[in-house]
Amino acid sequence: MEVLLAQPRGFCAGVVRAIEIVERALEKYGPPVYVRHEIVHNKHVVESLKAKGAIFVEDLFEVPANAVTIFSAHGVAKSVEEEAASRGLPVLDATCPLVTKVHNQGKRYMSKGRTLLLIGHAGHPEVDGTMGQIPGPVLLVQSVEDIAALTLPADAPVAYITQTTLSVDDTKDIIAAIHERFSDVQGPDTRDICYATQNRQSAVRDLSKRVDVILVVGATNSSNSNRLREIGTEAGVPSYLIADGSELNPDWLTHAKAVGITAGASAPEVLVDDVIEALRRIGPVAVSVLPGREENIEFRLPAALTSG
């Protein structure tokens, strides 16, 4: 069986930075360190950090006094930052710099008196954090229908920002609807969209032209991993989201000569290897990597972890 690996796949720079912040904090301060929300949406990553002494909580009231506290890559609301400050908790912020950039864009549009629209998924921690970072009302829109339902006048000055795990392709119809509905619109340049999301989606589209089945390695609560599976399905290729090799169903491969594998931005390469091993247990495989965009972006760590 031919196995083709998408390029790029797996960890993005924001995820690498977030995990490294937890690991370095454990080395520098010793366990336990407390992480608000899963550092990234991957059970394997979370469990491996737990084993090293990280404790994951959903609310700051679960963090003892003076304990080192880390905010997840998804970002947090201003109220969470203020609560940590009021308790004097030593905080390391692992928010992805591209998420912080969205926060800053939103604040800038709001300061100009524009009504702010956030394109994203209700209940996603990044969306909750973004809405809680911006000093004023933010209207969450998830579909073209949501734009039509807005009660704003057509000449209202509006601006939009987007959840980083949505690509240019994911948001283009909603953005087009915003421009159709309103005469005075501002929004970020498409170059400001998260590079990792776009690159992984483009790679799956390339993969779908070459394979009979696509396996997406990632967590069920990972927005970008779910979207990769959807893109494969939309391209007409049976596509399955699996956490690791243990979830591989041999029935999916009955007529497949070529299997494509990709991984969401929070899925480590060790899980891709695990899926390849599961395929090897079914029969011989030849693994190759599709040519694709090389990513060499790195984000700086907080100064507290790089000094002393």
Secondary structure, 3 states (H helix, E strand, C coil): CEEEECCCCCCCHHHHHHHHHHHHHHHHHCCCEEEECCCCCCHHHHHHHHHHCEEEECCHHHCCCCCCEEECCCCCCHHHHHHHHHCCCCEEECCCHHHHHHHHHHHHHHHCCCEEEEECCCCCHHHHHHHHHCCCCEEEECCHHHHHCCCCCCCCEEEEEECCCCCHHHHHHHHHHHHHHCCEEECCCHHHCCHHHHHHHHHHHHHHCCCCEEEEECCCCCHHHHHHHHHHHHCCCCEEEECCHHHCCHHHHCCCCEEEEEECCCCCHHHHHHHHHHHHHHCCCEEEECCCCCCCCCCCCCHHHHCC
